[in-house]
Amino acid sequence: MFPAITSQIFGIRYGPQIYGILFYAFPISNVIQYFLSNYLKEGYYASFVISGAMSIFSMLLVKRIELKYDWSERIR
């Protein structure tokens, strides 16, 4: 997680808010993963299916969204 890049992409107004959401997403997802794997009958299979569905959804979402930030000047 990079706060400077998050602020550059989303702007000064929304960058810290989105970074805060990303900062709390990791521990919350770990707690959800713990409950899925320990308390569901087929926890590992459910975790695999959910992770696979989220990966497919994110690939479709990446094709839909265009970032307007030009990274070519940053890469050397």
C-alpha positions in Angstrom: 0.0 0.0 0.0 1.4 3.3 -1.1 -0.2 6.4 0.3 1.5 8.8 -2.1 0.4 6.9 -5.2 -3.1 6.5 -3.8 -3.3 10.3 -3.3 -1.9 10.9 -6.8 -4.5 8.6 -8.4 -7.6 9.6 -6.3 -6.6 13.2 -5.5 -6.0 15.1 -2.3 -9.6 15.0 -1.3 -10.4 11.3 -1.7 -6.9 9.8 -1.4 -6.7 9.6 2.4 -10.2 8.2 2.6 -9.5 5.4 0.2 -6.2 4.7 1.8 -8.0 4.4 5.1 -10.4 1.9 3.6 -7.6 -0.1 2.1 -5.8 0.0 5.5 -8.7 -1.7 7.3 -9.6 -4.1 4.4 -6.6 -6.4 5.2 -7.5 -7.2 8.8 -11.2 -7.5 8.1 -10.5 -9.9 5.2 -8.3 -12.0 7.5 -11.0 -12.3 10.1 -13.5 -13.3 7.5 -11.1 -15.9 6.1 -10.6 -17.3 9.6 -14.4 -17.8 10.1 -14.8 -19.3 6.6 -12.1 -21.8 7.1 -12.9 -22.9 10.7 -16.7 -22.7 11.0 -18.1 -23.7 7.7 -18.4 -27.3 6.8 -16.5 -26.9 3.6 -14.5 -23.8 4.6 -11.5 -24.3 2.3 -13.7 -25.0 -0.7 -15.9 -22.0 0.0 -12.7 -19.9 0.4 -11.4 -21.1 -2.9 -14.7 -20.4 -4.7 -15.0 -16.9 -3.2 -11.4 -16.0 -4.1 -11.8 -17.3 -7.6 -15.0 -15.3 -8.1 -13.4 -12.2 -6.7 -10.4 -12.7 -9.1 -12.7 -13.0 -12.1 -14.7 -10.0 -11.0 -11.5 -7.9 -10.6 -10.2 -8.9 -14.0 -13.5 -7.8 -15.6 -13.4 -4.5 -13.5 -9.9 -3.7 -14.7 -11.0 -4.0 -18.3 -13.8 -1.5 -17.6 -11.9 1.2 -15.7 -9.3 3.5 -17.3 -6.9 5.5 -15.2 -6.2 8.9 -16.5 -2.8 9.1 -14.8 0.2 8.9 -17.1 2.8 6.6 -15.5 5.3 6.9 -18.3 7.0 9.9 -16.8 7.5 8.0 -13.5 9.1 4.9 -15.1 12.8 5.3 -15.9 
